Amino acid sequence: MTRSRTAARRAAAPAVATLLAAGALALPAQQAQAAGSVVKVTGSQGNWQLTVDGRPYQVKGLTWGPSVADADRYLPDLRSMGVNTIRTWGTDASSKPLFDSAAANGIKVIAGFWLQPGGGPGSGGCVNYLTDTTYKNQVLDEFPKWAATYKDNPGVLMWNVGNESVLGLQNCYSGDELERQRNAYTTLVNDITRKIHAVDPNHPVTSTDAWTGAWPYYKRNAPDLDLYAVNAYNAVCDVRANWQQGGYTKPYIVTETGPAGEWEVPDDANGVPKEPTAQAKAEGYTRAWNCVTGHQGVALGATMFHYGTEYDFGGIWFNLLPAGQKRLSYYAVKKAYGADTSRDNTPPVVPELALDADPSKVPAGRQVTVSAKATDPDGDPVSYEVLVNSNYVDQSKQLNSLPATDLGGGRLRFTAPDRPGVWKLYVKATDGKGNVGVETRSIRVVAPPVNGTDVALGKPATASSYQPSGGDCPCPAANAVDGKADTRWASDWSDPQWIRVDLGSRTSFTHVQLVWETSYAKAYTVQTSDDGQNWQTVRSVSDGNGGVDDLDVSGTGRYVRVNGTARGTGWGYSLYHFGVYR
């Protein structure tokens, strides 16, 4: 399973783990403060409840995204939504202000402890849970110390050891070794749980994973957990049946849930995950909460994903308030948690985006019109913005605003990106009242059509070097003249480098089209030759920026060469297409 959520979701946790391993985080001295709550899992099989100081407590939560420094700014808003709990992924010396602010606002924290690898190696690296005694001893020592440090803080609800590592270990191991590692990991979770219980008997301990397939390991190896926890999005309504079929004897909470994630939706016509509409996302939160509360006496609540402000690829998919602006999903969660929404001013609703061009072949650098006439439930005037994201081109999560001409009636004219590939297009509609509606779709940007015949197509091509392996390579010179949009020539990572095509005989041409991969030429020349030895420059470029270069140039020769003299990146030169037209 591959997850693409907002980057801030776990940004602090791996860093905390690294600092702990290095012994760089000093534990604060115990300070006198208000007594912490006594939190218990009470009841019997199928009739459990969570209690705080003897009173029933249903977790109505959200995962926490803002910085600790912004706690006082955002926690009152969370409280106004009916939220009583937030969840974090890491606990360290910086956590106290968050716990204090949460308590001041009547909110409690499910405080996480990060264990590698999390959702995968990128979330902290692989650990050998059978042999790495240094790492195991480090977390066995540090986590209970943090629990002892904060056990009397009234902001603490429970401790959560690890996140998605039973699943994530599949990115480190396979076969029988994977099974051994999963058993060793969950055994360590139990050892940590016992040590936390010894220093803090008044707060439950749980452990989160990405699917209920982890629960048999916890059932077998972690009997001291007070309850289970799972992250489940579109599959959240299956958790109840999985719990029943597994014969489990502990209740659970859902620690992440919401609309269908990128890994759960079908691909669209451009071959990338089809992001749900804003309305479908809002309905996803409502559905998730109904499924959690429907498992009475077993599901003790949820922290839905995500109270975050990041305005990027993952933020538009999941965040309730990207850039601090409230979405339909924000109000859906507020309503689910029983807060009053009757007097709220709510966001504009943007319809599915329609283009005046075929979304499967939008010419690079050409003007396109998108229709996205929003309706505002409160009659507020709406302003628009067009943005794009290149996640499926170069894995960038950033959203970039494009200049757009408002043609009226929700019609917006913009210039398509210059780099070929599948892009995400977004239209943002704001109402001036702190609300936003955002809709998105994919567009496949292609090289613009060129009048004339490509005389280089399928002709012999050679280069100064090429990459024989790695990624999508081998990437020989012939790939640049094969007429395929997804094959490329890639050179060594040095200057200069060249690629040439043999047209077979002396040929005149009037246009050259170059379609660059991420590794483009900042400076290069287009040259001709009759013998492949003596070259004449017919065009020089010193300000290349990648994407598509359409060059009107007159030349004659049997050979045509692109001679790169300065790379635009630290990599080599790479061309999807080297076209010579007459």
N, C-alpha and C positions, 0 to 999 in steps of 0.2 A: 504494500500500500504506500503510495506517495502522497504526501500532504503538502499543500501550498497555502499556508496560513500567514498571517501578518508576522513580519520578522520580529517585532518587539515581544511577541508571545513568549519566547524563551531566551531573549537576548541576555538577560542578566544571569540566568541559571548556569550555563556552562562556564561563564566567567567566574562565578562564585566557586564552582567546583575546582577550577584551576587554581584560584587563590587559596582555597582550603588545602589543596594538595601541596602547595608551596609553603604553607604555614604563614601566609601573608596577612590573614585576617585575624586580628586580635579580638578576643571575646570581651565584651564590655563587663565592667564590674556590676554585680547585682545591686539594684537600687530599690529603695523602698517605694512602693506605689500601691494603688488600689488593688485589692485582692482580685485575682482572676476568677472567672466563672467555673463552676463545676459542670462539666458536660459529660453526659452519659448516653450510651445506647442501652435502652431498657426494653423490657417486654420479652416475648417468647416467639417461637417459630411462626413466622408469617404475621405476627402482630407486634412488630417493633415500633419504637419511636425514638427520636433524639430528644433529650431534655437538656435544658440549660437552667441551672439552679432549681431543678425540680419541675420546671414548666416545659410543656411540649414545644418543640422548635422544628419547624419545617424549613429546610434550606431553600431560600428564594434568592438565588445568587447570580452573579456575573463574574467571569474571569476579568482580572484587573490588568489594564494596559498602560495607563499613564505613569509617569515617573512618581517616585515617592514624594518629590518636592511639590507635586501638584495634588497631593492627597486632600488638603483642605479645600482646594478649588472644586474637585469633582465628587467627593464623597457625599456632600449634601444633596447633589443632584441624584446620585444613586439612591439615597434614602427616599427622595421624593418619588422614585419609580417603584417603591415597595420592596426594594432590595434590602435584605438583611445580612447578606454574606458576600464576600469577594474571595476569589481564589488566586494564589500566587504560585510560582514554580520554584522559587528559591528563597531561603531565609538566611540572613547574615546580619552583620553589624548595622547595615543600613535600614533594617526592617522596623526598628522601633517607632520612628515617626509615623509610619503607615499604620501600625497596630494602634498607636495612641489616637490618631485621627479617626480611625475606624470606630474605636470605642466611644469617642466623643460624639460620633454621629449615629450611635446605636447600631453599628454594623460590626460583624465578626469576620475573622479571616480564617480560611482554610490555608494554612501555611505550608508551603511545599519545601521539600528537600530534593535537590537534583541529583540523580544517579545517571551515569553514562550507561548506554549511549543515547538515552531518550528515544526520540523517534528515529534515530539513525546516527551514523558516524558524524555527520555534519552537526549534530546537536551535542557533541562532546567527545566523540572518539570511542573506540572499542576498548573494552576492559575484559580481561580473562578472569571471570569470577571464580574459577577453580584454583588459580595459581597466584593471582596478584594480591598477595597478603598486605602489601604496603597500602594499596588503595582501599582495600576493605577495612583495614585497621584505622585508616584516616577517617573514613565516614562513620565508622562505629564509635569513634571518639568525638568527632565534631558535632554530628547531628544531635545526640543527646545533650551535649553542652548548650547548643542553641535552645533546645527545648527547656532546659533548666533555666536558661537566662530569661526566657519570655513566658514561662508557665504561669506567672502571676499577673500577666498583662491581660486586662479585661477584653482586649480586642481579639484574643486567640479563641477560635472555635475548636479546631482539631489540627493534627499534623498529617501530612500527606507525603509518604516516602516514595520518591521515584515517579516517573511519568513516561509511559509507553515503552519501557525498556524490554519487556518480554517480547513484544512485537519487534522492537528495534534491533534486538539481537540477531534477527534474521539477516540484517545487513552486515553482520560480522562473521557469522558462522552458518553452517548448514549440516544437515543429516544428524547423526548421533551426537556430534559435538554440540550442535545447537540445543538439543534436548538437555545435555549435561549442563550447558551454560544457563539455560532457563531455570533449571532446578537449583543451580548454585545461586543465581541472582535472587530468586524468591526466598531461598533459605537465608540469604543475607538480609533481605527486607524483614524477615521475621526476627533475626538477631537484633537489628536496629530497633524494631518495634518493642522488643522486650526491654532494651536498655532505656528507651524513652519512657515506657511505662514505669520503670523503676524510679526515674527522677520526676515524672509528672503523671501521677495516676488519675488526674482530673480532666484530661483531654483525650479523646479517642485518637487512634492512629489508623490510617487507611493507606492504600497504595493504588495509584491510577495506572491503568493500561489502556491500549487503544481499541481493544475488542474483548468480548467476553471469553474468547478462546484462551485468554491468560488466566482466567479464574481457576481452572483445574490445577494449575501450578501453585496458586496461592492456597487453594484448598488442601493440597498435599503438603506444602512446605512452609506455610505461614499461618499456623493456627492461632497465633496471638494477635492478628489483626482484629480490630473491633468491627470493621465493616469493609466491604469491597468498594471499588470505584472504577468507573469506566468512562472513556470519551467515546461518544456515539452520536453521529449526526443524522444522516438519513436513516440509519439503522436503529435509531433509538427506540422505536416501537417494537423492535425484536428482542430487546433486552429482557423483558418480562418472561417471554417464552423460554429464552436461553437459561434464565435463572431457574425456572421451574424444571426444565429438562435436566439441568446439571445437578439437581438434588442438593443445593447449597443450604447452609444453615446459618448464614449471616445476611443482614440487610446490605443495601448498597446506596451510594449516591452517584449521580451522573455529573462528572466534573467538567465536561465540555459537551455542548450540544447546540443545535440550531439547524439552519437550512442545509440542504445537501452540499457537500464539499466538492472540490475540483476532482477528487478521486472517485466520486460516486455518480457523476452525471454523464450522460452520453456525449459523444463528440458531435460537433456541428458539421456543416457541410465543408468547412475548411480543415477538419480533422483535429480540432482542439476542443477541450471541454466546454460545453454550452452552459454559460453562467445563468442561473435562475434570474428571473425578473425581480425587481424590488418587492413587488407584491407577493411573489412566491416565497421570497426569503422571509418576509414578515409572517406569512402563513406557516413557514417552517418552524419558527419559534413557538407559535401557538400550538402546533401539532406536537412538538417535542414536549412542552410542558404538560399537555393533556395526557401524553403517554406516561410520563413520570408520575404524575399524580394519580393516574389510573391504577398503579400498582401499590395500592394502599397497604400499609403495614410492612412493606419491604423496601420500596424506594423512598428514601427519606428526604429527597429534594434534589436540586440541581444547581450548578453554576453554569449558566449558558454562556456561549462564546459569541461576542467579545465586546467588553466595554473598552474600546480602543479608539485612538484619535488619528492613527496613521492614515495618510491619504495616499495609498499605493495600491498595487495589484491585489494583495491580500486584504488590505483595508476596505476596499470597495466590496470585496466578496463578503466579508464578515463583520466589519466594525459597525457598531450602532451609531457612532458619531464621528465619521471621518472628518478631520480638520475641525472638530468641535461642532459640526452641524448634525442635527438630529434627522434620522431617517424613519421610514415606515416601520422598520424593525424595532427601533427604539420604543415606539409607542405600542407595538405589539407586545413587547416584553413588559412594559409598564402595565398594560391592561391585564396580561396573564397573572401578574403578581398582585392584582387587586387594587392598584392605585387608581385614583380618579383621573380619567382622561377626558371627561365631558367638556371641560373648558379649554382644552389644549388646542393651539393652532398647529395644524399638522402639515406634512410636507406636500409639495407638488408631486403629481403622479405623471411619470413620463411613459409614453407608449413604447412598444418595441420599435427599434430604430429601422428606418427604411432609407435606402440609398437610391440615387438616380443612376448608379453604376452597378454592374454585376459584382457583388461582394466577393466573388471567387477570383476576380481578375481586375483589380483596381490599378490603373496605370500609375506608376511611381511619379511623384511630383506633379500630377495633374489635379485640376480642381474637381471636387466632388461635393454634392449637396446631400445632406442628411435631413430627413423629416422627423421631428421629435416634439410635436406640439404638446406641451404639458397642460394638465388641468390642475387647478389649485382648489382644494375643498373649501378654503376660506375666502376665495376670490382675490387673493393677493396677486399683485403683479409679479411676473416671473422673469428672471434673467437667465441667460444660457451661457454655457462654456463647453467647448469641444476639447477633448483630451485624447491622447493615445498612449499605449504602453507596448513595449517590445519584449515582453517576457518570453514569447514563443519564438523570438528572433535571436535574442542574446541573453536571456534569463534576467534581464533588468526588471526590477519591481516598480521602478519609478513611473509616475504619470507625468506626461508633458503636455502643457496647454498649447493648443494651436491657434493662431490667429483665425478668426472666423467672421464672415459677413452675415449679419442677421437679415435674411430676406423677408422676414415677416411670417406669421402663421407657423412658427416653430421650425422654419426651414433655414438651415445654416450651411453656408458654403465655406469649405476649407480646402487646403492643399494636402493631398495625400503624402505620407512619408516617402522619402527618397530611397529607402532601403527595401528591397524585395523581401518577402516573407509574410508570415501571418501575424498581424497586429491586432490588439484590442482597441476598439474605438469606444469612447465614452461620451455621453452627453449629460452634463450636470445642469439641473434646474434649481435655482434658489429663489426663496420667497421674501428675503429681507427680514425674516422673523426667526432666523436661526435654524431653519429647516432646509433640507436638500433632498431632491429626487435624483437618482442616477440610474441610467440604463446603459447597457453595453452590448456589443456584438463583435464578432471577429470580421476582419477584412483581410483578404490575401492580396498583398501588393506585388505587382509583377512589373517587369521591365516594359516600358511603353513600346507600342508597335513602331517599327521603322519602315518607311516606304522603301521598296527596293528588294533586292535579292541578297541574302547573306552568302557571299562567295567563299567564306571560311568554313561553312557548316560541313562537318565530316571530313575536312581535309587534314593531312598529316600535321601534327603540332609537336614541337619540342620545347624544352625549357632549360634554363641554367641549372635547375634543381627541382626536385619534387619530394613531397613527404610520402614515404612508402607505407606507413602504418600509423595507427592511432586514430581514435574517433571514427570518422566516416572515411578515412583514407585506407587504401592508397589513393593519392590525388595527383595523377599524372597530367601532363599538359593537354592530352586528348580530351579530358573532361570539360575543358573550357570551350570546345568547339563541337560537342556532341549534341547540342540542341536541347539538353535536359536542364531543368531549372534547379535540380537538387544534387547535381554532381559538380565538382570544382577542381581546379588546379590549385595546389598550395606549395609554396616554395620553402626553402630553408629560412631560418630566422636571421638573415643578414642582408646587407646592401653591398653591391647592387644585385638585382635578379631580373631575368627576362623570360618572356614567353614569345614564341614566334609560330606563325602558321605558314605552310607552303601552299600557295594557291594553285600550283601546278604549272602555271604559265604567267607571263607578264599580264597583269590585270589592273585596270583603273577602278578606283572606288571614290565615293563621295562622303562616306559616313562610317564612323567606328562607334560601336556601343560596347561599353564595358560594364559588367554587373559584378560588383565587388562583394565578397563575403566580409565579415567583420574585419579581417586583416586586409586593409586597403593601402593604396599608394598615395602618399601625400605629394610626391613629386615623381613624374615619369615623362617619357617621350614616346611618341608613336613614330616608328621609322619604317622605311621601305628599303628593299634591296633586290637586285636582279640575280645576285650570285650567292647570297647568304653570308657574305664576308664584308662587303662594303655597304655602309648604311647611310641613308639620308633621312634627317629628321623632318617630318612634315607637321608635327604638332608637339608643343611642350606644355606641360601642366605643372604648376608649382604650388597650387592651393587645393589639392584634392581632399575631399572629405568623405569618400566612400559612397555607398549606395550605387546609383546608376550614373555613369558618365556617358552622355550622348554628345559626340564630337562631330561637327560638320568639318570635314577635312578632305582636301583633294590630294590624291596620291596615285602613283602607278608603280608596280613592281610585282615580282613573283612572290617575294616574302614580305610579310608585314610583322613587325615586332613591337611589343610593348616593353620598354626598358625602364624598370623601376629603380630610382636612385635614392629615394627617401621613403621609408615606411611610415605609415600613419599610426601604427601601434607597435608594441614590443614584439609582436609575432612576425611572421613573414608576409608575403604577398599572396592573395588568394582571389581567384576569379571564378565565378559561376559561368560567366558568358564572355566570350571574346568574339564579337561579330564584326565582320567587314562587309559593307554594303555598297552595291553599285546600282 
